[in-house]
Amino acid sequence: MVEFVFVFGAHSWLKNIMGGLMTLQDEQIKSGIHISFQGHEGVVERLFLQGFSLRQYDKGLAYIPNSIMLENAVTVQSKNLDRRCVIPVHLSHSTPTTALRVFIQELDNFLMLHMINQRTNAKADVLGLEKPSGGWNMMNVYERSKKLATEEAQPQGRFWISIEAPYLVHVVYYSQERHIKGLLTEKTEIVLQITDLMTKLKLSLHDEEGGGRASPPAPLPEVVTNRRRRRAPPASEPLGRRVLNEFSDGNMLRHRRPHDNRGEFV
């Protein structure tokens, strides 16, 4: 039994060592890159011989054995691949369509300005260009080439707003941030802007429209009066006066079939 446990433990240890050697040699993953596998997503912080630490986007820290790369596919996001973020907004089912259109248009304008500002503030490194040794003409050519290369190297901001189901709006955008703090800051800014738009347009979410099951409405006064038990007439009144009182209350008398007619249906 001891030998059996030792063999399996050595097998797992050997797989982790082999995966670590392959990682260090081939440089499949490095510290600071974004990876995703088996539902886990995050940034690689440190590499070890038997595993690596992964800082997830919810700020949780996970230690992953290197054997995971020998058994499963690991998606590595390069520097040119932006991260896709989705923010679902489920509005109340009583929201008018005009307010929904205005909400989408205002949010589209905000995301357009946000992507333009992100592209303007982004810094791109230009490779393959060296400063000229001298001459104003060469300097002008260098500056123009550098400007064109910078514009082409900057990633284009991508986003869209779609209605996946009635009153269910999905805000999808690709972030250019490469650090967790920047990703969370950008997502928080967009969520706050969505909240601000909903406050200005007086919109509410689907979960907030009811606030619990509504109590049944109170019955109408006519129904309440009809449900009240009618007072029986005193026995001292004559029979004719009792019949008149029955008709005056608005109730109909039920006519019973004579006993002599029962034989016709037998």
N, C-alpha and C positions, 0 to 999 in steps of 0.2 A: 504493500500500500504506500509506503514511504517512497519507494522507487517510482511508483506511478505518479504521485504528486510532484516529485522532483523532475520527472521527464516533462510533464505538462508545464510546470513553472519555467523550466529552462527553454521550452519551446516559445512561450510568450516573451520571455526576456530576449531571446535571440531575434524574434520578429521585431521587437522595439529597437534593438541595436541595429539591425539591418535597415529598418526604415530611417533611423537617425543618420546612418552613414550615407544613405542615398540622398537624404535631404541636404546634408552638408556638402556632398560632392556635386550633385546636379543643381543645387540651389533652387529647388522647386518652390520652396517658401522661404521668405526672409522675415526679419523683424520689421514690423510696420506695415505689412501688406494686408489687404482685406481678403478673407477666404470664407467659404461657406460649404458645409457638408452635413448631411443627415439632420437637417433642421437647425444646425448651429451656424451662427454668423458672427463675425467679429474681426478684430485686428490682432495679429500675432505680436506678442510682447517679447518673449524670450524663447530661445531654442536650447534644448538639452539633448543629451545623447539618447535618452529613452523616450522623450516626449517634448512637448512645447506648451507654453501657456497662451491661452486665447482670451482676450478681453472682449466680451460680448457687448452688443450695442445697448443692452440694459444695464451696463456697468458691472455685470457679473464676471467673475474670473473662473475659467475652466482649464484644467490640465488634461491635455489630450495625448495619448500614447502615439508614438510614431508608427506603430503597426496599422493605424487607421488608413494611412496612405497606401498600404499594400493590399488592403481589402476593399476599400471604397473609393469612389471618385471624389476628389476635392476640387472645388471651383475656386480659382484664383483670379481676383479682379485686378487687371492691369491699371496703370496710371491713366490710360486713355478711356477706360470704361467707367462711366459714372454709375453711382449707386441709385437704384430705383426705389422710390419711397411712395407709399400709398396712404392716403388719409381718407377713410370713409366718413361721410356725413349723412346720417339718416334723419331727414327732416320730418316734421309732423305731417300726417296725412290730411290735415285741413289747410295746408299751405296752398295759396292760389298759384296758378301757373305764371301769372305776371310777376309775382314776387320771386318765383324760382328762376325766371329768366334774368331778372335784374341781379339776383345773387350770383349767377354763373358769369354774367358779363363783368361785374365788378371784380370778382375773383380772378377772372382771366386777365383783366388789366393789371391787377396787382402782381400776378405771377410774371407777366411780360416785363414789367419794370424791375422786378426782382432778378430775373435772369439777365437783363441788360446790365444791372449794377454788378452782378457777380462776374460777368464777362469783362467788364471794365476794370474791376479791381484785381482780376486774376493776373498772375505773373507767369509768363512762359519763358523757358530757357531756349535760346536759339543755338543750335549746334551746327558746326561746319562753316562758320563765318569768323574770320579773323580781321582785326583792325588793319587797315592799309598802312604801309610805311610812311607815306606822305602824299601830298597832292590833294587840292580841294575837290577835283573831279572824282577821284577815287573815294573820297570821304562821302560825297553826296550819294554815289552809287551804293556804298556800304550802308548808309542810313536808310535809303529806300528799300534795299534788300532786307535789312533787319526789320523794318516796319511790316513789310509784306509777310515775312516768315513768322513774325509774332502774331499777326492776325490769323494766319492759317493754322498755327499751332494751338491757338486757344480753342477749347472745346465749346461746341454750341449747346446752349441750354435747351433742354427738351422738357415739355410738360403738356398735359391735356386734362380736360375736365369732361367726364362722361357720366351719363345717367344709366347705371347698371340695372335698376329696377325702379318702379314708381316711388318717387320721393327719396331715392337712394343715390347720392352723388358721390363719385369717386374722384379725388384730386390726386393725380399721378404726376410726379416730377422726378427728374434725375439730378441728384446733387453732385456738385463738383468738389465737395469737401472730402479730404482724405483722413481726417481725424475724428474720433468719436465726439469730442467736445463740439467741433464745428458742425457735425451732423445734427446733434441734439439741439444746438442753438438755432440752426436754420429751420428745423422742424417746429420748434417752439414758436418762432416768429411767424411762421405760416399759420399755425393753429390759432395764435392770438389774433391774427388778421381775420381768419374765418369767424372767430367769436365776435370780433368787432363788427363785421358785416351783418351777422345774425342779429346783433343788438340794434343796429341802426335800422334794419328792415323789419324788426320786431318778429323774427322767426324763432321757432322753438324746435327742439329735437323730438323725435318720436316717443322716447321714453318719458319725456316731461309733459306730454300733452294731457295725460290722464291723471297722473299722480295717485293712482290707485283706482279701484272699481267705484264707479259712481253709484250712489244710493238710488233706489227706485223712486220715481216721482210720486208725490202724494196724490191720492185719488181725488177726482173732481167732487165738488160739493153735491151735484145731483146724484152721483153714485153713492156718496156717503148717506144722503137722506133716504135713498131707495133701500140701502142695506139695513136701515134702522127697523126694528121690529114694530109693526103697526099695532096700536092698542085695539084690543077686541072690544066690540060694542057691549054694553051691559045687557044682561039677560032680560031685564025688565022692558026693553024696547020692543015694539011690535016687529013682526017679521018683515013687513013691507018697508018700514023705515030702515031696517038693516040692509035690505037689498039696495035701497037708494043710496045709502052711505057707501056701499061697495062700489057702485058706479061713479059716485062723486069723487072717490079717491083715484080714479083712473085705472082701476084693475078690471080685468075681464073675467067673467065667470066661465068656468069650464062646464060644458054640457055633457052629461053622461048619456050613453046610449041606452035606450029602454031595454029592459030585460026581455021583452017579447021578441025583439029583433035578433036575439042571439041565435035562434034556431035557423035563421036563413043562412048562416055561415057554417053550419055543421054539415 
